Amino acid sequence: MSPSLSLYLDLTRFAAALVVVLGHSWLVLLPAYPLHWPGPAAVIVFFVLSGFVIAYVTDGRDRTLADYALNRLSRLWSVALPALGFGMVLFHFVGHSAFSPEPADPGTLMSTAANALFVGQAWFLDSTPPLNGPFWSLNYEAWYYAIFGAWTYLPRRTRGLVATMLAILAGPKILLLMPCWLLGVLVYWNIGRWRLSGRSAATLWACTLIAAVLLIKSAIGTTLHDRFLASWPKTAALLAYSGYPLTDYALAILVALNFYAAAHAHSLGRVLLLLAKPIRLLASFTLTIYLFHLPLLILFWDLLHAPAWICVVALFSSIVVLGYLTEHRRRDLRALLAFMLERSFAGLCSASMLARAGPGQVHISGSPSLPPSGGAGNTTSAIC
């Protein structure tokens, strides 16, 4: 991936997160200036971008399944777990809000646990964590990571079976939007196959951007969903966030083409390279912005009753602090997860050796003494 394309993806990630924040806060904080911010469309942008980035990391950086799993879990949990905990505590003081109008949920702990394990949207569940509606998309992404990781890293004889089993566990609602995510993978795999001239790339980039804006601003998606809801209300309710597949697919195609064009638009790359440091810095808080903005807004607006401008200042100040404590510390969480995995694996190996070894062949107080050469214990030790 070229530095300019990496910067473009970072800028897109931050812009999409900002659109989600504005979509949830604008009409509450600034009701006198009604503007529509397309939060759901921004999530589709996230999906395409996520597929592209995951295809990139599996292409060389994450060399083993363990690396891949640890990096994905530490990335998600470093922000997700603190955000879920914060929302659960805040819920007991606020209950519900203009930002998050869902009714009080007696299963707060259960919904928090389900989302911490990324099963809150599996099949036809629609378990929203307290005061954090945007969390639904992480349930989707975690399953995409798992399915793609199984297909990429497992041996050929088992990868299809495991990926299929994971897809069955995820359920149709999550799988319905997976083509959007896979478009990002497809773009990465073909990024250098068909070269575009600088002029052609710039034209395609501008056209796809304009077309995406027009699609988002049009009433096509709402009209199709209203007809779907009128004809099959129960199915539409079960699909929840996946109830706009046709317009979501169209938007995902435009986003994928936009990324492809950006990879070949050299003039755009030169401009981005001049702003590399601020873009990288802003993008490093994206997940914190996405997962903390709603509970923080509820804290400042509903609980503390701060004026709108103080809410905005406090929101972004808090996000910076929380980002440094969570998202920027994900390597520490990765090290902890790796240590726990290593200890668990060592425990399994020790138990296996105890089961296989004969009397007097294992010293409990120290390292196990291996049985004679050629015994089963040698094989177990080598595998462990």
Order of alpha helices (4+ residues) and beta strands (2+ residues): alpha-alpha-alpha-alpha-alpha-alpha-alpha-alpha-alpha-alpha-alpha-alpha-alpha-alpha-alpha-alpha-alpha-alpha
